[in-house]
Amino acid sequence: MKKSSFLLFLTSFILVFMTPVAQAAPQPLVRVGLWTGQQSVVVGSSVAYAVETEQEQPKWARFKAGEQVVIAWKPNGMTVNGKTLRGQTLYLRSNTESARWEVNRKKYRGDIVLRQTTGKTGLTVVNEVPMEEYLYGILGKEISAGWPAEAAKAQAVAARSYALNLMLSGDRHRQDGYDLCATVHCQVYGGVDTEAPDMIQAVAATKGLAAYYNGQPIHAYFHASSGGHTEDSENVWGNALPYLRGVADVDAQAPGSAWEKRFNARALETLLTQKGKGVGVLKSLDLSPLSKPGADRTESGRVRQLQVAGDKRSLSLSGVQMRSYLDLPSALFDIRVVRALPSELDVSVETSYGATVEKKMPVSLKEPAESGRWNDPARIHRIIRPADDIVIFSGHGRGHGVGMSQWGARLLAEKNKYDYKQILQYYYQGIMLKKAY
């Protein structure tokens, strides 16, 4: 080998073996708020574990596998089996990743941390768990085991993106001492009890993968079913996000998508009053029909504004408000007003002995057409007799309607043969899928 060639080889060798290798970002640890305001909790573990606080280290006390302890809140601090600990935060730790904690009869991976609930009495219970294991407990609550693998993968990526987005912003539950709660306010998390093998496989198949827009993980909203069309984000939360645009959906006939809720007119008056939106005696509701939508509806057909009139005042309520106040499945609804019909009638029956007895006979009567003034337009739903009239809300879809429809994802996978990437790009426009870690 010539000297110049040898020097070139040596230089290349040094560059290859001394150039630092880019390391992948570590998997984030998610702090999930399981409960707040608890006066006491019962905790155990499948393996031996230790209890400590920031002032009671090293290990304050050790417990055997299966041994349960009662942790209680007291004005002067926390107690474990009646003994007071020094410190504001209590940590339950094990030496193995296979540990399964049991808290109030529910099982969790990771570690458990307890602290005083911010601004209130009682304890806040936090589950510190790696992101991927956190998702095991998300998918089992958000969709059903046995769904198509591609729909489950799409759900895994959406849930991971949503969690990363909230953790990056840090403003959802930072003051509470954790990243996300375990309810619909964030994402429904059930821990080990809700895990299913096919859901774990979906998480593993998409490990670390998230949806990004302009270099940031997206706020990947999802819902049960859209009723045939998803919604623009600003029509629900007032914030227009370019990747959350309404699209025609395939889930109009999804099981449970069609729904109906009935309210006695007087009960409806009471509900609105309780929400600070009382109008006195309810007189009418003004909403264009879905068959001929007006400016009071969004492009998807969801209610933008509903006019409520009473004998004391009239006011305008958004579809989002009505959905919240009346606990409606969605804001995609029509209204009818009909007179209440009896389910049974009182009848007199003469017995074979000539005696007369009163009985109740069940009846099935055809519901009357909506009544009102002869010249009322179709959008006016008038209350004639508040004590007897029934206001019927009939609609489609379940949830806020923004982002990915879970039933839509299932149907796209089953009928359209979409893979999970196509499903995600259908519901979240202009996104890029890439590894977050």
C-alpha positions, 0 to 999 in steps of 0.5 A: 500500500502506498503511503498516501493511500495508507494515510487516506485509509487511516483518516477514513478509519478515524472519521468513521469510528470517532464520529458521534452517532446520532442517538434517538430521543428517549421514550418519554415518561407520561405522568397520568393523573388517576384520581384527585381529592382522595381521602385515602387509597389502598395500594399494593404490588405484584412484586416487593416495593418500597415507599419513600418521600423526598425527606424519607430517603433512602427507602422509608419502608419496604413491603412484600409482593401482594402486601397492601398499604393504606395511604391517607391524607391528613392536614399535617401530612400523609400517613402510611398504615397510620404512620405520618411521613415527612414530605409533600410527595410519596413515591412507590417504587419497585426494582423491576419493570414487570411490576403491576401496581394495584390502586383502589382495585385497578392495576397499572404499570410503571410507578405510582406517586401521591401528593396533596391535591392542588388547591384542595384537600385529599390526595392526587394519585399519579401513574408514571408510565412509559409512553408505549405502555401508557398507550396499551391502556388507552387503546383498550378504552378507546376502541374495542378488541377485535377491530381491524389492525389498521384502524387500531394502528391509526388509533395508536398513532393518533393517541400518541400524537395527542399525548405528545402535543399536550405534554409539549404544551404542558398547560393542561394539568401542569399545576396539578402535578401531572401531564394528562388525566385519565378521563375524556378531558384528555384521553380515557386511560384504563391501565392494565385492566383494559389492555388487549393483545391486539391493541398491544400489537398495534402500539408495538407496530407503530412504536414512536410514530406520531403525526406532525404538522410544521414540525410539531406533534398535532392535536390529534382529536378523535371521536366515536362517529361523525354522523357522515361528516367531520367538523372544522376545529374552529366550529367547536373550540374557536381555534382553526387548525389547518390539519383539522378540516371537516371531510365527508365520512363513511360512518353515517350508518355506523352502529349507534350513530343515529340517536334521539333524546326527549325532554318535557318542555317544562323540564327543558326550561328548568335545565336551561335555568340551572345552566344560567340560560333561563328564558322564563316559560319556553315559547319556541326554538328556532333552528333550520332543518337538516334537510334545508340547512341555513346559516345557523348550521355549519357545512357539516350540518352541525348546529352553529346557533339555536335561538331559544325564546321565552316569555322573559327573554330570547337568547342564542345558544351554540350547538356546542352549548346545547350538546353540553347542557343537555348531554346530547351525543353530538351537535348534529341534530334536528328538533321536533315538538309533539304532544305527549302521548299516553302509554296506557289508558284507563278502561272500565271492564264488566266481569262475568258477575256484573261487577265493574273493575278499572284496568289500565290497557297499554296502547301504541298510538301514532305520534302526532305531527308537530303542531304550531301556528299554520304560518310558522316556517319549518325552522320554528318549533313552537311550545303550545302547552309546556306541561304536555309538549315534548321536545325531541332532539334527533341526530347523528354521530357521537362526540365533537366530530373533529379529527378522526372518527373511530368508526370511520377508521374501522370502516375505511380499513374494512371496506376501503382497505385503507392502511393506517397511514391512509386513514390518518392522512384522510382525517388529518390533512397535510400531516407528516408521519415520523418517529418521535423517538 
